[in-house]
Amino acid sequence: MFQATVLIWSRASMRGGGEQAISELLMDLRQAIDRDELSLVYQPKFDAHTAAVVGVEALLRWRHLDRGLLRPADFLPLVREHGLMDQATGLVVNMALDDALRWYAAGAEVPVAVNLFAPLLSDLKLPDHLCQALDDRGLPSSALTVEITEDLFVDNMEDTRTVLTGLLDRGIRIALDDFGTGYSALTYLSDLPIDEIKLDHDFIARVTVDERAGLVVRTIIDLAHKLGFGTVAEGIESAESAAQLRDFGCDVLQGFFLSPPLPASEVLGVVRAGARAAF
């Protein structure tokens, strides 16, 4: 799965540096996509009050033969710049739903969230394609959550709204990720068809040490609830922040303190155990 962030990338910052290294990495990436060499890990999301696992977020990884484990920030810009987004996204969705099918078959109905980027969110056929992928596996629409970021709405706003409405109408949940990182974030709460907002980890990191930051987060949570949206706090890294967000009324918590990203084979164990020790 893709990390839903606005990726700022400088060619000079690429590991290995230089146009030759970038060209070689791009060739390797094309082959990795063609050969299904990319993999997913999953970070659980926990009910803030019961500690039950209520879903997982899929995160994309690439174990490069020479460069080692690469995260999305290392190669996603190449995907976007060189027209590989459709192919890569299809691969991610299929892998995530295949894993979800195994969890559902084992009795653990764990929805999986994948991040989607422009231009896919302005593709009017996207709702049908995702529903077909779910139907092919016998999974309900509720098994999939689409995470998006507000940078998607700069262009093609009308088509994007149509696509999001189509997803919701078909029962696929939509989460607005990294909420609070853009200046127009509040505008989207009243303007977009979404189910939940995910509070950016930079917000969450300050709530236990900055009273004003805590007030902002609490206000956003209250507003989201009044608008009918669920709330997810990303980046929970301590018992204190987990307790604070729970007191603020946040619905769902996610972060390394509760669980790091896991291989698909370990998800069932966490689902059955929950995060009782951390809570």
N, C-alpha and C positions, 0 to 999 in steps of 0.2 A: 504494500500500500504506500501511496505517496504521502509524505508529510505535507499537510495543507498549509504552506507558508508562502509568503511572497519572497521568492528566492532572488537575492541580489548576488550576482556572480561576476567576478572579474576573471578574465582568462588567465591573468598572471597568478591567480590564487589556486589554480588547478594543480593538483599534486603532479609533480614532474615538470610542470611549467612548459611553455612554448607551444607553438602551433603544431609541431610534429607530435608532441605528447598528446595534444587534444585530438588530433586526427587518428592516432592509434587507439585512444580510448573510445572514440566514436565507433571505429570499426569493431572493437571488442564488444561494445554495447549492442550494436546491431546483431552480432552473432549470439550474444547472451539472450537477447529477446527471442531470436529465431529458435534457439536451442532450449528455451525454458530454463535458463540457468539462474534467473533471478529467484529470490525466495521471499517469504513473508514471515514476520514475527508479529505477535499480537499482544497488545497491552490491555489488560482487563480494566473495565470500568465498574465501580462498586456503588451500590445504593448507599447513600450517605448515612442512613439510619439503621439498616438491617445488615449491612456488609455483604449482601448477596451480589454476585456478579450479574450485571444487567446487560452486558455487552462487551465487545472487544474492538479495539481499533487496530486495523491492519497496517503494518509499517513495512515498507519495501527495503530489502537488503540485496546487495550484490557482492558475492565473495569472488573477487577478482584474483586470478592465478598469481599475478605479480604484485598487485597493489594491496592485496588483503581485503578485509571487509570494508565495503564502501556503503555509505549512507546516501539517502536521496540528494542531499546538498552537493554531493560529489559528482553526481552524474545527471540529475534531473534537468539542469539547464540544457544539456545536450539533447535530451529527449524533446524538450520544448522547441529548441531552435531548429532541429533537423527533421521535423515532421514525423516523429515516432510516437507521439502522444496517443493516438488511437490504438496502435498496436500494443503499446505498453499497458495502457489502461485496460484493454481487453484481457491481457494476460493476468493482470492483478485481480480484476473482478472474477475471472474464472478460478484462479487459485483460491481466493478468499471464499467463494461460494462452495468450492469442493471441500474445503476444510469445514465450513459451516454445516454442510450436509453430513459429514462424519459426526460432528457434535450432536446434531439433531437426532441422528440415528441411534446415538448412545443415550438418548433421553435428556440431553442438555440443550435446551432451546436458547442458544446464545446468539443474538444478533451480531452481525459483523459490520463495521463501518469502514468504508473506503473513501478516499479523498479524490475528487474530480476537479479538473482544471479546464479553463478555456482552451480551445474553442468547443470542447465537448458539451459544455453547459448551454450552448446555443444551438445544439444539434436537435432538431425537433423530433428525430427518431429515437433519441436516447431512452425515453421512458419505455417504449416498446422493446428495445434491445435488452434493457435490464430485466424487464418482466419475462422476456423469453429465456434469459439465462436462469432466472429463478424457476420458471416452469419446467425447463429441461431437467432440473434436479428434484422437482417436486417440493420445492421450498416455498413457504408463504412469503408474501411481499414484506412482512414484518421482520424477516430474517436479514434485511439489508438496510443500512443507513448510509446516506450519501453526505459526506462532509464537504463543505464549500467555504471559500474565503471571500471577503467582500471585494477584493480586487477583480473578481469575475464580472462585476456589474458595471465596470467603467464603460465597456463596449457591449453592444447588442443587449441592452437591458430588457427590451421587450421580448425578444426570443428567449432570453434566460428565464424571465418570469414565467413564460409559457411552459418551458421545459420543467421548471420546478413545480408548477401547478400540476402538470401531468404526472410527475412522480408521486406527489402527495395523493392525487386522485386514485392512483393505483396501489396505495398503501405503503409506499417506500418512504421511510422517514428522512428528513433533511435537517442537518445540523449546521449552524453558522459557526465556523471554527475561528480560533484566534480572535474572538470578539474583544474589541477595545483597542486593537492595534491601529485602527484607521480613524480619521477625523470624522467620518460620516457614519460611524457604526450605529448610532442611535436612530438615524434615518431608516436603516434597513429593518429595524424591529417593527416599524409600522408599515413597511412597504413591501416586504417579501413574504412569500408563502414558505414558512419554515416551522419546524417542530420544537427545536431547542437551540440554545446558544451555548458555546463552549468558551468559558472565560480564559483569556490568555494567561499563560503561566507567569508572565512578568507582573501581572496584577496580583496573582495569588501569592507570589513570593514575598510581597510586602505587607500582607494583611496582619501578620503577627507583630510587626515592628513599627508600622506606620498607621496611626489612627485614621488619618484622612483616606488612605488607600482602602482601609477596611470599610469606611463609610461608603466609599464609591462602590465597592463590590457588593455590599449589602443592598444599596439602593438599586443597582442593576438587577440583582436577583429578585428583589421585590417587584420591580417594573416588569421583568420578564414573566413572572408568575401572573401578574395582573393582565398581561397580554395573552396568557394561555400557553406560554412556552416553558419547557423544561430547562433546567440549568445544569451544566457540567463544569466542574472546576478542574482544569488541567494543572499539572506540575505540582501535585501534592508531595512534599518532600519531608514532612515532619508530622508527628502526632499533634503538635500544636496547630499547624495549619489545617489539618483534617478536622480537628475539633472546632476551630473557628468557623470554617466553611459550613460545618454541620449546624452550628449555632445560628449562622446567617440564613439558614433555610435552603442551602444548595441541595439539589436532588441527587446528584451523582458526583463521585470523586474519582480522579485518575492521576496516577503519578508513581514515581519510583519507590516512594515510601510504602505504598500499598502493594505494588508489584511492578517489576521491570517487564519489558516486552519479553514474551515467551515463544518458543517454538510451538507449532500447532499441537504437537503431541503432549504438551504439558498443560494445555488450557483446561481440559476436563478436570484435572486434579484441583486446580484453583477454583473452578466453578463449584466443585463439591465441598471444598474447604471454606470458601469465602475469604474474607480478610479479618476474621475474628481476632486474630492476635494483634493486628495493627489497630483495631478499633477498641 
